[in-house]
């Protein structure tokens, strides 16, 4: 594929007035109603970025912390990190390995293969006493939202489920894709030529991550209440890949 995937202009539109999501809500229908309330009509090639948090809420991924019985391993890590033993137990249940720990967090590989702080478990913007886990299958979640919207609106849209992540080399968090449908997650430019005719040898573009990061600027991280963003202007990136394409293989990961 050539560099024609790069647009000259992008439009990002946050859905305002988005309602609070509760367990069991039909998220695609709520998204559709929010689009109507914001006078937005979906068009081919639109990419809808949906915050992981509302996907997890709709899919009943909230857990009552006091109901969690911590294991000895969880209690041990709780002492080392200063975290609630119940939270640590949930982190361990959602992880395949603990890679690092500090006096305040655990870096784990969660069951989805994502290397994240605390297995992606969050307590912000939910009720006190609860913890919110990542969706069981974010790619499937993205696909279900996409299928519903395409059937209802007739437009070929892409969907990215986005979460926030820290980075090994830099301070601050940034949006990244944990679920993808109808968008090429990882664009392989190896073999394409640069401006001077040199052949690219290793260049792969994390398109879905870049879309998620752009949308995250509008979503915010605190009390903004804008968990859905429409990204308009991309072309030639429709595809069937999943967010798993973005995961670096362990044997190529210099941090493990």
C-alpha positions in Angstrom: 0.0 0.0 0.0 1.2 3.5 -0.8 1.2 6.6 1.4 -2.2 7.6 0.0 -3.8 6.6 3.3 -2.7 9.9 4.8 -5.4 12.5 4.6 -4.8 16.2 4.1 -7.5 17.1 6.6 -9.3 15.4 9.4 -12.4 16.4 11.3 -12.9 15.2 14.9 -16.4 15.6 16.5 -17.1 14.8 20.1 -20.6 13.6 20.9 -21.9 16.1 23.5 -24.4 15.3 26.2 -23.6 11.6 26.2 -25.6 9.8 28.9 -24.2 7.7 31.7 -23.9 4.1 30.7 -25.1 1.3 33.0 -24.7 -2.4 32.9 -26.9 -4.0 30.2 -27.4 -0.9 28.2 -27.5 -1.3 24.4 -24.5 0.9 23.7 -24.8 0.9 19.8 -28.3 2.2 20.1 -27.3 4.9 22.6 -24.5 5.9 20.3 -27.0 6.2 17.4 -29.3 8.3 19.5 -26.4 10.5 20.6 -25.4 11.0 16.9 -29.0 12.1 16.2 -29.0 14.5 19.1 -25.7 16.0 17.8 -27.1 16.3 14.3 -24.5 13.8 13.0 -25.3 11.5 10.1 -22.8 8.7 9.6 -21.0 8.4 6.2 -18.8 5.9 4.5 -15.2 5.8 5.9 -16.2 7.5 9.2 -14.4 6.1 12.2 -16.1 6.1 15.5 -13.8 6.0 18.5 -15.5 4.7 21.7 -14.0 4.9 25.1 -13.3 1.5 26.7 -14.9 2.6 29.9 -18.5 2.9 28.5 -18.0 -0.4 26.6 -17.0 -2.1 29.9 -19.9 -0.6 31.8 -22.4 -1.7 29.2 -20.9 -5.2 29.2 -21.2 -5.5 33.0 -17.5 -5.5 33.7 -17.8 -3.7 37.0 -16.8 -5.5 40.2 -17.6 -4.8 43.8 -14.2 -4.6 45.5 -15.4 -5.7 48.9 -16.8 -8.9 47.4 -13.4 -10.0 46.1 -11.5 -12.5 48.3 -7.8 -11.9 47.9 -5.3 -14.7 47.6 -2.0 -14.9 49.5 -0.2 -13.7 46.3 -2.6 -10.7 46.1 -2.0 -9.9 49.8 1.8 -10.0 49.2 1.6 -7.7 46.3 -0.8 -5.4 48.1 1.9 -5.0 50.9 4.5 -4.1 48.2 2.4 -1.6 46.3 0.1 -0.1 49.0 -2.9 -1.1 46.9 -6.2 -2.6 48.1 -5.8 -6.4 48.3 -9.2 -6.8 46.5 -8.0 -4.6 43.6 -4.7 -6.6 43.4 -6.6 -9.9 43.3 -8.7 -8.5 40.3 -5.5 -7.5 38.6 -4.0 -10.9 39.0 -7.2 -12.6 37.8 -7.1 -10.5 34.7 -3.4 -11.0 34.0 -1.2 -13.8 32.7 2.0 -12.4 34.2 3.3 -9.6 36.5 6.2 -8.0 34.7 7.2 -5.2 37.2 5.9 -3.6 40.3 6.6 -0.4 42.2 5.3 1.1 45.5 2.1 2.1 43.7 1.3 -0.1 40.7 1.7 -3.4 39.0 2.8 -3.7 35.3 1.2 -6.8 34.0 0.5 -8.6 30.7 -3.3 -9.0 30.9 -5.2 -11.8 29.4 -5.7 -9.8 26.1 -1.9 -9.7 25.7 -1.8 -6.0 26.5 1.1 -4.8 28.7 -0.5 -2.2 31.0 -0.5 -0.7 34.5 -2.8 -2.7 36.8 -4.1 -4.9 33.9 -6.1 -1.9 32.7 -8.4 -2.0 35.7 -9.7 1.4 36.6 -11.6 3.2 39.4 -12.1 6.6 37.9 -15.5 7.9 36.8 -17.3 5.0 38.4 -19.1 4.6 41.8 -17.0 4.3 45.0 -16.3 0.8 45.9 -16.2 -0.6 42.4 -13.5 -1.5 39.9 -13.9 -1.6 36.1 -12.3 -4.3 34.1 -11.5 -4.2 30.4 -14.0 -5.8 28.0 -13.8 -9.5 27.6 -13.1 -9.2 23.8 -12.7 -5.5 22.7 -12.4 -6.5 19.0 -15.8 -8.3 19.3 -17.2 -5.2 21.0 -16.0 -3.0 18.2 -17.5 -5.4 15.7 -20.9 -5.4 17.3 -21.1 -1.6 17.5 -20.0 -1.4 13.8 -22.5 -4.0 12.7 -25.4 -2.4 14.5 -24.6 1.1 13.1 -24.1 -0.2 9.6 -27.4 -2.0 9.6 -29.2 1.0 11.1 -27.6 3.7 9.1 -26.4 2.0 5.9 -22.9 3.6 6.1 -19.6 1.7 6.1 -18.0 2.9 9.3 -15.0 1.8 11.3 -15.0 1.5 15.1 -12.0 1.8 17.5 -12.4 1.0 21.2 -9.8 3.2 22.9 -8.2 3.2 26.3 -5.3 5.2 27.9 -1.9 3.8 28.4 1.5 4.9 29.7 4.7 4.5 27.6 8.1 3.1 28.5 10.1 6.0 27.3 7.9 9.0 28.0 5.8 10.7 30.7 2.0 11.0 30.4 -0.7 8.8 29.1 -2.1 8.6 25.6 -5.0 7.0 23.8 -4.5 3.7 22.1 -6.7 1.1 20.4 -7.6 -2.1 22.3 -10.5 -3.1 19.9 -10.8 -2.5 16.1 -13.4 -3.2 13.5 -13.5 -2.0 9.9 -10.1 -0.2 10.2 -6.7 -1.4 9.3 -5.0 -1.5 12.8 -1.4 -1.8 11.5 -0.5 -0.5 8.1 2.5 -2.1 6.5 4.5 0.3 4.5 7.5 -1.9 4.0 8.5 -1.8 0.3 7.1 1.6 -0.3 9.4 4.4 -1.3 10.2 7.6 0.6 10.6 11.1 -1.0 14.0 10.2 -2.2 13.1 6.8 -3.7 14.6 4.8 -0.8 12.6 1.7 0.0 11.2 1.5 3.5 12.4 -1.6 5.3 10.8 -1.6 8.7 8.0 1.0 8.7 4.6 -0.1 10.0 2.1 2.5 11.0 -0.2 1.9 14.1 -3.1 3.6 12.3 -5.7 2.6 14.9 -3.5 3.9 17.8 -3.0 7.2 16.0 -6.8 7.5 15.5 -7.4 6.7 19.2 -4.8 9.2 20.3 -6.4 12.0 18.2 -9.8 11.2 19.6 -8.5 11.1 23.2 -7.6 14.8 22.9 -11.3 15.5 22.7 -12.4 12.8 25.2 -10.3 14.0 28.0 -9.3 12.1 31.1 -11.4 13.6 34.0 -15.0 14.9 34.1 -15.4 15.9 30.5 -18.1 13.4 29.7 -17.2 12.9 26.0 -16.6 9.2 25.5 -17.5 9.0 21.8 -15.7 10.9 19.0 -16.3 10.7 15.3 -13.2 10.9 13.1 -13.9 11.9 9.5 -11.6 12.2 6.5 -9.7 8.9 6.3 -9.7 7.0 3.1 -8.3 3.6 1.9 -7.8 2.2 5.4 -10.9 -0.1 5.6 -9.9 -3.6 6.5 -10.5 -6.7 8.6 -7.6 -6.6 11.0 -7.9 -6.6 14.7 -6.2 -4.8 17.6 -4.1 -7.9 18.1 -2.0 -6.9 15.1 -0.6 -4.1 17.3 0.8 -6.4 20.0 4.6 -6.8 19.7 5.7 -10.4 20.0 7.5 -11.2 23.2 10.7 -12.3 21.4 10.9 -8.8 19.8 10.1 -6.9 23.0 13.3 -5.5 24.5 11.6 -4.7 27.8 10.7 -8.2 28.7 
